[in-house]
């Protein structure tokens, strides 16, 4: 009777380490997703990833924060409250919601100081037909005082319901 030597089988831990290493190689070329911001009104919601986001908390140039082809849009009723929900990463550094009512209107901050909560709600005033479409921009801040800068931005369009 002849006995053959068998090659030892890899241990489960070794196999798992090899798979983890291979997975890391695959993910090296991928970018992590940016935090989500969700806008609510009535029973409807829409969410979006940032149009720009600094993973290392260094300020970004706000002029580079341009949306892609499609800006997320949501319909609202004049009597409804609009809610904004941000990821914890955004809330921890602070964030400011801005609105502009109508084409070419100047953006106005909805708060004086950056929010550090994950949720904010506001009511839109009665708007004329020219002002009815509202641009909502959520800006994540980084730094403090004179050193405050933009860490990220999200853009939404609020349209009056028919």
N, C-alpha and C positions, 0 to 999 in steps of 0.2 A: 504494500500500500504506500502510495506516494502522498506526501503532505506538501501542499503548496502554501507558500507564505502569501497571505492576503495583505493588500495595502490597507493601512488603518483608515477608518472612516473619519472624516472631519467631525469634530465635536460640534454640537449645536451652537455653542458660544462663538466658535471660530466662524461658522457659517453666518451667524447673525452679524458679526463684525464685518465680514466681507461684503454682505448685502448692504449694510449701512454705509460702508465706504463707497460702494458703487452708486448708491442713492445720492450721496453727497456730490459725487462727480457730475451726476445728471443735473442736480439742482444748482450747481455753480453758475450755470448760464442763465438761470431764471431770476427774475426780480421778485422780491416780496410784494404782495399787494399793498396798496396804500389803505389807510383807514377809511371806513365808510361813514358817510353822513346821510341820515334819513330825514326827509321832510314829510310831515303828516298834515292832512286837513280832512275833516269829516271822517269817513271810513276808508280813505285812500292814502297810500304812501308811495314814495319813490325814493330810491337811494342811489348814491353815486360814490365812486372812488374819487380821490383828489385829482384835480387837473395838474397840480404840482405838489410835491411833498418832499421834505428833507428828512431822510432817515437818521442823519447824524445831528439833527437839531440846529444845523447852521442855517442862517437866514437864506432864503431864495429871493431872486429878483422877481417882484410881483408882475412885472411886465411879461415874464416868460410863462405865467400861469394862464395860458389860453386854452379854452375848451376845444375838444375835437369837433367833429362834424355835428354832433347832436348833443344839445344841452337837455338834461332831464327836465321834464315838465309835469306839472300837476295842476288840476283845476281846483278853484276855491269858490266858496259862496261868501258874500260880503259879511255875513253874520258869523262865520266860522272862525275858530281859532286855528292858527297855523303853529305847528310844533316842529322843533328841530331836535334831533337826537344825534349825538356825536359819540365816536368810540372813546374809550377811557384814555387812550394815548393823546387824543386831541384835548380832552377836558383837563388833563393834568398840567399841560402847558398853558392853557388859556385859549379862548377863542372869542371872536366877535362876529355877529351876524350884521350884514349890511343890506339895505334894500334901496332900489331905484325904481320909482314909479313912472312908467312911460318911456318912450324912446328918447334917448339923449339926456335923460334926467341924471342929476348928480346923486351919487350913492350917499346914503345917510346911515350911520351906525345906529343900531337899535339899543345899544347899551353904552354907558360911558367908560366902563372898565371891562377888561376881558373876563368872560365867564369861566368858572372852573367846575361847573356841573356838567353832567352829560345830557341835560335836557333844558330847553328854553321854549317858551311859547309866547305868541303875540297875536294881536288882532289887527287886521288891516282896516284902515278907516274907509269910509265911503269914497270911492274913486270915480273920477269922470271917465268917459269912454277912452279918452287919450291916455289916461294914466292907468287904465285897468290891468294891463300886462305888467307884472312886477318881476324884476330881476332880484334874486336873492343870492348873495355871495357870502359864504362862510369862510372866515380866515382864521387859521390856527396861528398863534403867535409863539415866538421863542425869545428868550431874553427878558430883561426887566428894565424899567425906566427908560433912559435915553438909548439903551442898547436893544430895545424891542424891535423885532423884525418879523417878517412873514415866514412861517414854517411850511404852510400849505394852504391850499384854497380849493373850494368846491363851488360850483355854480349851478343854479336852478332857475327855471322860469315858472312863475305862478300865473295862470290864466283864469279869467272869470268863467265860471260855468254858465252854459247857455240856459 
